[in-house]
Amino acid sequence: MALAMMEVGETRTIQEFHGKEEVKRHLQDLGFVKGEKVQVVGENPSGMILLVKGVRIALNRGLASQIMVA
């Protein structure tokens, strides 16, 4: 399932990425790596607020839809 489909309070594990190689690299630089836990701590009209490796990151839904979680 795509990260963009997660609800506030949900925690899942990152499985894979879709999209161009440069987008994948950018997401990995932000801390989104395979096997890492990600939690949705909030959302707003433009995107989601996520907790990854103890850091809060705002991510738009377009990028969040390219991250697959389980």
VEXMI-555265 format. One record per residue (C-alpha): residue in three letters; residue number from 1; x, y, z. Coordinates in pm, whole numbers, m for minus. Example, Ala and Ser with C-alpha at 12.3 -4.5 7.8 and 13.67 -1.06 7.14 Angstrom:
BEGIN
 res   n     c1     c2     c3
 ala   1   1230   m450    780
 ser   2   1367   m106    714
END
This chain:
BEGIN
 res   n     c1     c2     c3
 met   1      0      0      0
 ala   2    116    355    m63
 leu   3    226    572    228
 ala   4    m22    838    110
 met   5   m310    603    204
 met   6   m208    575    571
 glu   7   m419    732    846
 val   8   m300    957   1129
 gly   9   m150    747   1410
 glu  10    m66    451   1186
 thr  11    287    306   1182
 arg  12    420     88    900
 thr  13    749    m31    751
 ile  14    889    105    425
 gln  15    912   m169    161
 glu  16   1007     m6   m171
 phe  17   1000    310   m382
 his  18    848    393   m719
 gly  19    947    675   m950
 lys  20   1264    817  m1098
 glu  21   1604    738   m951
 glu  22   1662   1099   m844
 val  23   1333   1099   m649
 lys  24   1428    773   m477
 arg  25   1766    920   m383
 his  26   1602   1237   m246
 leu  27   1363   1034    m30
 gln  28   1650    822    101
 asp  29   1844   1140    187
 leu  30   1544   1249    395
 gly  31   1558    921    592
 phe  32   1306    709    402
 val  33   1498    382    365
 lys  34   1376     25    320
 gly  35   1299   m146    650
 glu  36   1257    181    841
 lys  37    939    248   1041
 val  38    730    550    942
 gln  39    441    698   1140
 val  40    181    951   1028
 val  41    159   1216   1303
 gly  42    m59   1466   1118
 glu  43   m194   1582    788
 asn  44   m296   1904    617
 pro  45   m449   1990    278
 ser  46   m113   1982    100
 gly  47     37   1669    252
 met  48    134   1464    553
 ile  49    353   1507    859
 leu  50    556   1193    918
 leu  51    787   1066   1188
 val  52   1093    884   1051
 lys  53   1401    804   1262
 gly  54   1272   1035   1535
 val  55   1244   1334   1298
 arg  56    922   1498   1179
 ile  57    909   1549    803
 ala  58    637   1714    595
 leu  59    584   1537    263
 asn  60    334   1612    m11
 arg  61     98   1334   m113
 gly  62    258   1300   m457
 leu  63    588   1192   m304
 ala  64    413    989    m34
 ser  65    233    790   m302
 gln  66    570    673   m438
 ile  67    667    509   m107
 met  68    525    160    m56
 val  69    471     39    302
 ala  70    348   m278    472
END
